[in-house]
């Protein structure tokens, strides 16, 4: 009886170890899959091409770029607010960036995504740049001189992307927020 009990305990331990290893390997593969942001292919173009404006024409997939990082959509204020698209690794973003969140770096505003050709639209970038809630508390056109105000408050600072015609005149007549008086 003693031999049988020892054998049963050894078999039970072996099964437990195997089940634990299988669960560990599966958990590790899920973790790696979640943390690796590899888009595969991204659109690579800029808005000087009429097929690469706010939205991209699907035929530009032929010019897509392989990407082991994330796809990006970028707005550069030094280049007349041209919209650029490509792979994050081209510009030194070697670690994963938060998805669909505006990142301001230098004179550019970036939005990153993780799936193939996910940088096909600039709507998120456009909405974020043109309609920041904080802009309602600023005084335009003077506050366009603040750091990044021309990007974050684009519709108030003549950002061509936002078609800001007439917004300045409307803002001069509005009431200021009580904390700014």
C-alpha positions in Angstrom: 0.0 0.0 0.0 2.8 2.4 0.8 4.2 2.0 -2.7 0.9 2.7 -4.3 0.3 5.9 -2.3 3.7 7.2 -3.1 3.2 6.4 -6.8 -0.2 8.2 -6.7 1.4 11.2 -5.1 4.2 11.3 -7.7 1.7 11.0 -10.5 -0.5 13.7 -9.0 2.5 16.0 -8.6 3.5 15.4 -12.3 0.0 16.2 -13.5 0.0 19.4 -11.4 3.4 20.5 -12.8 2.3 19.8 -16.4 -1.0 21.7 -15.9 0.9 24.6 -14.2 3.4 24.8 -17.1 0.6 24.8 -19.7 -1.2 27.6 -17.9 2.0 29.5 -17.5 2.9 29.2 -21.2 -0.6 30.2 -22.3 -0.6 33.2 -19.9 2.8 34.2 -21.2 1.7 34.1 -24.8 -1.4 36.2 -24.1 0.8 38.7 -22.3 3.3 38.9 -25.1 0.4 39.3 -27.6 -1.1 42.1 -25.6 2.1 44.0 -25.0 3.6 43.7 -28.5 2.2 46.5 -30.6 3.1 45.5 -34.1 0.9 46.9 -36.8 2.4 44.9 -39.7 1.8 47.5 -42.4 1.0 51.2 -42.3 0.0 53.8 -44.7 3.0 56.0 -45.6 2.0 59.3 -47.2 1.3 62.9 -46.4 -1.6 65.2 -47.1 0.1 66.9 -50.0 -1.1 63.8 -51.9 -4.9 64.3 -52.5 -5.4 60.6 -51.7 -3.9 61.1 -48.3 -6.0 63.9 -46.6 -8.2 63.5 -43.6 -9.0 60.0 -44.8 -6.8 57.8 -47.0 -7.9 56.2 -50.3 -7.6 52.4 -49.9 -5.5 52.1 -53.1 -2.6 53.7 -51.2 -2.1 50.3 -49.5 0.1 49.5 -52.4 2.6 52.0 -51.1 2.2 50.8 -47.5 5.3 50.4 -45.4 6.2 47.3 -43.3 6.1 48.1 -39.6 7.3 46.3 -36.5 6.0 49.1 -34.3 2.8 51.1 -34.4 1.2 53.2 -37.2 1.0 56.9 -36.6 -0.9 59.9 -37.9 1.1 63.1 -37.3 0.4 66.8 -37.7 3.5 69.0 -38.1 2.9 72.7 -37.3 6.2 73.7 -39.0 5.0 72.3 -42.3 1.7 74.2 -42.7 0.0 71.5 -40.6 0.6 68.8 -43.1 -0.8 65.4 -42.0 1.8 62.6 -42.2 1.3 58.8 -41.8 3.8 56.0 -41.4 5.5 53.6 -38.9 6.5 54.8 -35.4 10.0 53.3 -35.7 10.9 55.8 -38.5 10.9 58.5 -35.8 12.4 56.7 -32.9 9.3 55.6 -31.1 10.7 52.2 -30.2 8.4 51.6 -27.2 4.7 51.2 -27.4 2.8 54.5 -27.2 -0.7 54.8 -25.9 -3.3 54.2 -28.6 -5.6 56.9 -29.9 -4.2 59.5 -27.4 -2.8 62.8 -28.5 1.0 63.1 -27.9 2.7 66.4 -28.4 6.4 66.2 -29.1 8.3 69.1 -30.3 6.4 70.7 -33.1 4.3 67.7 -34.0 1.1 66.1 -32.6 1.0 62.3 -32.9 -1.7 59.6 -32.6 -0.7 56.0 -32.6 -2.6 52.7 -33.4 -1.7 49.0 -33.6 -3.5 47.2 -36.4 -2.6 47.0 -40.1 -3.4 50.2 -41.9 -5.1 51.7 -38.9 -3.7 55.1 -39.7 -6.2 55.5 -42.5 -8.2 58.4 -40.9 -7.1 61.6 -39.1 -10.5 62.2 -37.6 -9.2 61.6 -34.0 -6.3 63.9 -34.6 -8.5 66.5 -36.3 -11.1 66.5 -33.5 -8.4 66.6 -30.7 -6.5 69.5 -32.4 -9.5 71.6 -33.3 -11.8 71.2 -30.4 -9.9 71.1 -27.1 -12.2 72.1 -24.1 -9.4 74.1 -22.5 -9.5 76.6 -25.4 -12.8 78.0 -24.2 -10.9 79.5 -21.3 -8.2 81.2 -23.3 -8.3 84.6 -25.0 -7.6 84.6 -28.8 -5.8 85.6 -30.8 -3.3 86.6 -28.1 -3.1 83.2 -26.5 -2.1 81.6 -29.8 1.5 82.5 -28.7 1.3 80.2 -25.7 3.4 76.9 -26.1 1.5 74.5 -28.3 -1.7 76.6 -28.3 -1.6 76.8 -32.1 -1.8 73.0 -32.2 -4.2 72.3 -29.3 -6.5 75.2 -30.1 -6.1 75.0 -33.8 -9.5 76.3 -34.8 -8.8 79.5 -32.8 -5.3 80.0 -34.2 -5.8 79.7 -37.9 -4.8 76.0 -38.2 -5.7 75.2 -41.8 -6.8 71.7 -40.7 -9.6 73.2 -38.7 -10.9 75.8 -41.3 -10.9 78.5 -38.6 -12.5 81.3 -40.7 -14.5 83.7 -38.4 -13.7 81.9 -35.1 -11.5 84.8 -33.8 -14.2 87.4 -34.2 -16.8 85.3 -32.4 -14.4 84.7 -29.5 -13.7 88.4 -28.9 -17.3 88.9 -27.9 -17.8 86.0 -25.5 -17.7 86.2 -21.7 -14.4 85.2 -20.0 -14.3 82.4 -17.4 -14.6 83.9 -13.9 -11.1 82.8 -12.9 -9.5 84.8 -15.7 -11.0 88.2 -14.9 
